[in-house]
Amino acid sequence: MNAPVAKPWVLDIAPYIPGRSTTDDGRKAVKLSSNENPLGTSPAARAAFERAATSLERYPDAAAHELRDALATHHDLDPARIIYGNGSDEVLHLAAGAFAGPGDEVIYVNYGFSVYPIAARRVGATPVVAPDNDYATDIGAILACVTERTRVVFIANPNNPTGTFATREEIARLHAGLRADILLVIDHAYAEYIDEAVDDGAMELARNAPNVLVTRTFSKLYGLAAERIGWGYASAAIIEAMHRIRLPFGITIAGTAAAIAALNDRDFADRTRAHNAKWRDWFNAEIARLGNAGLRAVPSQANFVLVLFEGDLTAQAAYQGLMDAGYIVRWLPGQGLPHGLRITIGTEAETRAVIDILNNLVADARNAAMSG
Ligand SMILES: *Cc1c(COP(=O)(O)O)cnc(C)c1O
């Protein structure tokens, strides 16, 4: 042995693939591949970020008092039961790290968020994939995967990359069907996009049940992906365990200031939600018009839509055609979706352009099929 040997479970990890922002030939493109906010960031958040430039020599508050207090006020929570991290990605890793290890099983759904297998394998746990039900989360299938070795169940609601939503009844059924020693992690990265009248009950479970963690992020609706601020809510015992393994200074002063300002800018959040709902509806209606060409939109409650290509135009050809036109979306063959593209809802102009390009590509593919 003449070099350090990485752990076998680490070598089993397929590295995370981030959304691209340049084309194959290196041109900067319109990026609709990472579910970022097309309206940018709250002006108040940007101003708070700029003010933080005066204290770069200081370590951040390791206990994140101000962030926890702001979140507790906004969401009516106990600040002592809020964990925070370098994006909600870190919080997801903390959940796996504190509650799973070698010999344990971690369940997540087919077509689930690609961080879950990484978080499970990183700690030596065994990932278990529950089958989907036409791309949606299948509660019965998850419960059927539970064994005595199950320690953590991850679900995202709405889910990424499918955009599908599990109802309050389904979440309640999942929780009721899990043993009390299994941690149920409900990833709410896109929860702010759900119709405000709709509540999946996840936060209520995190408030009251001893085995539920809800994670949230400032990266999506709040438009702060660059600043890496995520958080979670669970019982005091779960939070206490996660604190033991988090990075001591995992969130920055500037990011924290921006996040608190973003939280208080309800106007920006409302405008983002309204923009997304309007253009997602429009986008879905246009995809429905391409149904006879084999395109289908999976019903989405998030700020993106998974479009399936089941006709002459393949997802791969559509991905290339969009890229040639300067638009990058997410093609996910590595996640079992060679026939789908996950497309972020962009600005009005971007959303219209994607539909125009898809219409042209469909016509080209139809002509090629007829002449071929
Ligand atoms: C984007 C995303 C996250 C987290 O992002 P952070 O930037 O790390 O907060 C978590 N879960 C899902 C399902 C996501 O799509």
The ligand as an SDF file (V2000), in Angstrom:
LIG
                    3D

 15 15  0  0  0  0  0  0  0  0999 V2000
  -31.9280   23.0390   -4.6930 C   0  0  0  0  0  0  0  0  0  0  0  0
  -32.3280   21.9530   -3.7510 C   0  0  0  0  0  0  0  0  0  0  0  0
  -31.8370   21.8620   -2.4420 C   0  0  0  0  0  0  0  0  0  0  0  0
  -30.8410   22.7220   -1.8470 C   0  0  0  0  0  0  0  0  0  0  0  0
  -30.1800   23.6130   -2.1620 O   0  0  0  0  0  0  0  0  0  0  0  0
  -29.2000   24.4790   -1.2570 P   0  0  0  0  0  0  0  0  0  0  0  0
  -28.7860   25.4910   -2.2280 O   0  0  0  0  0  0  0  0  0  0  0  0
  -28.1060   23.5740   -0.8130 O   0  0  0  0  0  0  0  0  0  0  0  0
  -30.0160   24.9850   -0.1190 O   0  0  0  0  0  0  0  0  0  0  0  0
  -32.2800   20.8650   -1.6100 C   0  0  0  0  0  0  0  0  0  0  0  0
  -33.1890   19.9900   -2.0190 N   0  0  0  0  0  0  0  0  0  0  0  0
  -33.6990   20.0260   -3.2470 C   0  0  0  0  0  0  0  0  0  0  0  0
  -34.7160   19.0250   -3.6220 C   0  0  0  0  0  0  0  0  0  0  0  0
  -33.2700   20.9890   -4.1690 C   0  0  0  0  0  0  0  0  0  0  0  0
  -33.7380   20.9850   -5.4080 O   0  0  0  0  0  0  0  0  0  0  0  0
  1  2  1  0
  2  3  1  0
  2 14  2  0
  3  4  1  0
  3 10  2  0
  4  5  1  0
  5  6  1  0
  6  7  2  0
  6  8  1  0
  6  9  1  0
 10 11  1  0
 11 12  2  0
 12 13  1  0
 12 14  1  0
 14 15  1  0
M  END
$$$$
